[in-house]
Amino acid sequence: RQTAPSPAEGAELLRRALPLQSDSVLLRHEAAYVLGQLGELSSIDLLRNVLLDEAEDEIVRHEAAEALAALRSGDAVARASLASELEELAAATSSVPLRHTCELAVAGLREDDAAASLPVCACQYTSKDPAQGLAGATETDVPSASVQLKDVELPLHDRYKGMFTLRNVGGHSAVRALADMLLDDASSAVLRHEVAFVLGQMEDAAATEALVKALARQEEHGMVR
């Protein structure tokens, strides 16, 4: 009887496979994402190499940065060093999606260090996300979370908090707010990419039309489509 590999075994397989998948940006991106979700700190060096590889596609580098933040090393010194390195890359890169991702990762890492403990989402989602939604949010928080998500004057990390609050609460109004953001936002491909991801997580058929429209837009960034 076959059993699924342990997180350590799965991470090892992905670390061995990722450098070999040179013909698929999508597959390398997904491998980096899963390495972050598995929580194995032994993946840090590979993800860091992918992130710093200027020959790598920006979509894969974006996911490597997000995965490094998701791993959240227990060593405060290591987290501070990673945050500094991400800040330097954000300032130096010409890729707007990569800059946005690095800024998000830095904000998340520093928020974690400032908190006594990481908040736990009292919801059905177990993914390690770039930001935390409002703890204990209900449908009454949907309007304020929608405003927070749309406010281009706010730091991107704060807008992500609004997005994940909407995901965690769910329901028609939350889906509608996220779907509108997917189609109307012009501020950040990384944000729209994450909106599409959470709409998929929510498994609500009301999001289908917006997702199909975003997919059909030839001018949309590849990471969103």
Secondary structure per residue as TSV (DSSP state, phi and psi in degrees):
chain	resnum	aa	ss	phi	psi
A	1	R	-	360.0	124.3
A	2	Q	-	-81.5	145.5
A	3	T	-	-125.5	156.2
A	4	A	-	-67.4	147.8
A	5	P	-	-66.0	153.5
A	6	S	-	-67.4	164.6
A	7	P	H	-54.3	-40.7
A	8	A	H	-64.9	-42.4
A	9	E	H	-67.7	-41.9
A	10	G	H	-62.6	-42.3
A	11	A	H	-63.9	-39.6
A	12	E	H	-63.0	-42.9
A	13	L	H	-61.7	-43.0
A	14	L	H	-68.1	-37.8
A	15	R	H	-64.3	-35.8
A	16	R	H	-73.6	-33.4
A	17	A	H	-82.3	-34.3
A	18	L	G	-56.0	-46.1
A	19	P	G	-66.1	-17.9
A	20	L	G	-87.7	-14.3
A	21	Q	-	-93.2	57.8
A	22	S	T	-73.3	-14.0
A	23	D	T	-94.6	2.3
A	24	S	-	-140.4	105.2
A	25	V	H	-61.5	-42.2
A	26	L	H	-60.6	-43.2
A	27	L	H	-68.3	-41.2
A	28	R	H	-64.8	-40.0
A	29	H	H	-59.4	-45.4
A	30	E	H	-70.7	-35.4
A	31	A	H	-63.0	-42.2
A	32	A	H	-63.4	-42.0
A	33	Y	H	-59.1	-47.9
A	34	V	H	-66.0	-36.5
A	35	L	H	-59.9	-38.1
A	36	G	H	-67.7	-38.3
A	37	Q	H	-71.3	-30.8
A	38	L	H	-70.2	-24.1
A	39	G	T	77.9	17.1
A	40	E	-	-89.8	113.7
A	41	L	G	-65.7	-16.9
A	42	S	G	-66.3	-10.4
A	43	S	G	-87.8	-6.6
A	44	I	H	-60.0	-46.3
A	45	D	H	-61.7	-44.2
A	46	L	H	-64.4	-45.7
A	47	L	H	-63.1	-37.9
A	48	R	H	-64.9	-40.8
A	49	N	H	-62.7	-41.3
A	50	V	H	-63.3	-45.1
A	51	L	H	-59.1	-41.1
A	52	L	H	-87.4	-3.8
A	53	D	-	-79.9	103.6
A	54	E	T	-69.1	-14.2
A	55	A	T	-84.1	-11.9
A	56	E	S	-77.6	152.0
A	57	D	-	-64.1	142.7
A	58	E	H	-63.5	-26.0
A	59	I	H	-68.2	-39.2
A	60	V	H	-72.1	-41.5
A	61	R	H	-63.3	-39.9
A	62	H	H	-55.8	-46.7
A	63	E	H	-71.0	-32.2
A	64	A	H	-64.5	-40.6
A	65	A	H	-64.0	-44.2
A	66	E	H	-64.4	-38.9
A	67	A	H	-65.8	-40.3
A	68	L	H	-60.8	-41.3
A	69	A	H	-67.6	-36.4
A	70	A	H	-66.1	-31.2
A	71	L	H	-67.6	-31.1
A	72	R	-	46.4	68.1
A	73	S	-	-49.5	139.2
A	74	G	S	-70.7	-9.3
A	75	D	-	-88.9	112.6
A	76	A	H	-61.0	-36.1
A	77	V	H	-65.2	-41.9
A	78	A	H	-65.3	-39.0
A	79	R	H	-65.1	-40.9
A	80	A	H	-64.7	-39.5
A	81	S	H	-65.0	-42.2
A	82	L	H	-63.7	-43.1
A	83	A	H	-60.2	-42.0
A	84	S	H	-64.6	-42.0
A	85	E	H	-64.9	-40.1
A	86	L	H	-65.9	-37.8
A	87	E	H	-62.2	-43.5
A	88	E	H	-63.0	-41.5
A	89	L	H	-67.4	-40.0
A	90	A	H	-59.5	-38.4
A	91	A	H	-74.3	-26.8
A	92	A	H	-95.6	-28.1
A	93	T	-	-74.8	148.1
A	94	S	S	-91.2	-6.2
A	95	S	-	-84.8	115.6
A	96	V	H	-64.9	-44.8
A	97	P	H	-58.8	-40.3
A	98	L	H	-67.9	-39.8
A	99	R	H	-61.2	-46.0
A	100	H	H	-61.2	-41.6
A	101	T	H	-64.9	-42.6
A	102	C	H	-63.4	-41.2
A	103	E	H	-63.1	-41.8
A	104	L	H	-61.5	-45.4
A	105	A	H	-62.8	-42.4
A	106	V	H	-62.7	-45.3
A	107	A	H	-61.8	-41.4
A	108	G	H	-65.8	-43.0
A	109	L	H	-63.7	-42.5
A	110	R	H	-73.2	-31.7
A	111	E	H	-67.4	-39.8
A	112	D	H	-60.3	-42.7
A	113	D	H	-68.0	-29.9
A	114	A	H	-78.5	-22.1
A	115	A	S	-88.2	151.4
A	116	A	S	-67.5	-34.9
A	117	S	S	-155.8	158.8
A	118	L	-	-70.3	134.4
A	119	P	-	-67.1	150.0
A	120	V	-	-108.3	130.7
A	121	C	-	-77.1	116.5
A	122	A	-	-84.7	63.7
A	123	C	S	-148.7	-174.7
A	124	Q	S	-84.8	-2.3
A	125	Y	-	-94.6	131.8
A	126	T	-	-113.8	2.7
A	127	S	-	-67.4	150.1
A	128	K	-	-86.9	109.2
A	129	D	-	-102.0	158.9
A	130	P	S	-68.0	-17.7
A	131	A	S	-150.9	163.1
A	132	Q	-	-105.4	137.0
A	133	G	-	-73.3	169.2
A	134	L	-	-63.5	123.6
A	135	A	T	-64.1	133.6
A	136	G	T	73.5	16.0
A	137	A	-	-64.2	147.5
A	138	T	-	-129.5	-175.7
A	139	E	G	-60.3	-25.4
A	140	T	G	-68.2	-17.9
A	141	D	G	-90.6	-5.1
A	142	V	H	-61.6	-46.3
A	143	P	H	-59.6	-44.4
A	144	S	H	-69.0	-36.2
A	145	A	H	-66.4	-35.6
A	146	S	H	-64.9	-43.1
A	147	V	H	-63.1	-42.2
A	148	Q	H	-61.8	-42.8
A	149	L	H	-63.5	-38.3
A	150	K	H	-82.7	-15.2
A	151	D	-	-75.5	101.7
A	152	V	T	-72.6	-9.9
A	153	E	T	-81.3	-16.7
A	154	L	S	-81.2	153.5
A	155	P	-	-57.7	148.1
A	156	L	H	-58.9	-35.2
A	157	H	H	-62.8	-37.4
A	158	D	H	-68.4	-37.0
A	159	R	H	-65.8	-36.0
A	160	Y	H	-62.8	-35.5
A	161	K	H	-61.3	-40.7
A	162	G	H	-63.0	-41.1
A	163	M	H	-62.4	-46.5
A	164	F	H	-72.9	-26.2
A	165	T	H	-63.7	-44.7
A	166	L	H	-61.3	-43.8
A	167	R	H	-60.4	-46.3
A	168	N	H	-66.0	-36.7
A	169	V	H	-74.0	-46.1
A	170	G	-	71.6	-172.4
A	171	G	S	96.2	169.5
A	172	H	H	-59.0	-46.6
A	173	S	H	-65.2	-38.5
A	174	A	H	-67.1	-43.8
A	175	V	H	-62.6	-41.8
A	176	R	H	-62.5	-42.9
A	177	A	H	-63.2	-42.2
A	178	L	H	-68.4	-41.7
A	179	A	H	-63.2	-41.6
A	180	D	H	-62.8	-40.4
A	181	M	H	-63.9	-40.6
A	182	L	H	-58.1	-39.9
A	183	L	H	-90.6	-26.0
A	184	D	H	-101.2	-22.4
A	185	D	-	-67.5	139.6
A	186	A	-	-128.4	12.5
A	187	S	S	-93.5	-28.2
A	188	S	-	-160.8	117.6
A	189	A	H	-64.5	-34.9
A	190	V	H	-62.2	-41.4
A	191	L	H	-63.6	-46.6
A	192	R	H	-64.8	-37.4
A	193	H	H	-56.9	-44.8
A	194	E	H	-72.6	-34.4
A	195	V	H	-61.0	-45.0
A	196	A	H	-61.2	-39.4
A	197	F	H	-62.2	-47.2
A	198	V	H	-70.6	-31.7
A	199	L	H	-62.6	-37.2
A	200	G	H	-65.6	-41.3
A	201	Q	H	-60.1	-36.4
A	202	M	H	-71.2	-21.8
A	203	E	T	54.2	41.4
A	204	D	-	-107.7	122.3
A	205	A	G	-61.1	-20.2
A	206	A	G	-65.4	-16.2
A	207	A	G	-86.7	-10.1
A	208	T	H	-58.5	-47.0
A	209	E	H	-59.5	-45.4
A	210	A	H	-65.7	-40.4
A	211	L	H	-64.3	-41.0
A	212	V	H	-64.4	-41.4
A	213	K	H	-64.2	-43.5
A	214	A	H	-63.4	-40.8
A	215	L	H	-62.6	-35.2
A	216	A	H	-79.0	-13.3
A	217	R	-	-75.7	107.8
A	218	Q	T	-67.8	-24.2
A	219	E	T	-83.4	-7.3
A	220	E	S	-73.8	150.1
A	221	H	-	-62.8	144.0
A	222	G	T	-58.7	-32.9
A	223	M	T	-69.6	-23.1
A	224	V	T	-81.8	-45.2
A	225	R	-	-65.1	360.0
